[in-house]
Amino acid sequence: MPLKYQSGEEIKTGDRVLFHREPAEVEFVANDPDDPATDWYLSQFEGGVMIADPRVSGHTFIPASHLDEYEDLEFVSRADAPPQR
């Protein structure tokens, strides 16, 4: 199941966000049971998102169960898409 911001957009790896009003980026989304890089987060927290936030705390994991109430995470834009040929 896709994880979403309070504004309704799906959370994707590489998204630019505001985290506690500071620029940050979604480092990864843990919601795919077939992804060995995030399976620990699925087993411990039932998924969530890792935020790379150099001005706040470095890295912050937000469990999926807390995203609905997490007002300090705001979607800004998607990561740049590679040029189309």
C-alpha positions, 0 to 999 in steps of 0.5 A, spaced: 500 500 500 502 506 498 504 511 503 502 518 503 503 525 505 497 529 509 496 533 502 494 526 499 500 525 494 504 518 494 511 519 498 516 517 493 524 516 494 527 522 492 522 527 494 523 534 496 520 535 502 520 540 508 521 537 515 520 541 521 520 547 516 527 545 513 529 543 506 530 535 506 529 529 502 525 522 502 531 517 503 527 511 502 520 508 503 519 502 506 513 499 504 515 493 499 516 486 502 520 484 497 525 489 498 531 487 502 534 493 503 527 495 507 525 489 510 527 490 517 523 497 517 517 493 515 518 487 520 519 492 526 514 498 524 510 496 519 513 500 514 515 508 514 519 513 510 526 515 512 528 523 511 534 525 510 534 532 514 541 535 515 539 541 519 534 537 524 537 531 526 541 528 520 536 522 519 529 521 521 525 515 520 517 516 521 513 509 522 507 508 517 502 509 523 504 516 524 504 519 517 497 521 518 498 525 524 505 528 522 504 535 520 512 537 520 513 533 513 510 537 507 511 535 500 515 540 496 516 536 489 518 530 486 526 529 484 528 531 477 526 526 472 531 523 467 531 527 460 527 523 455 530 521 449 
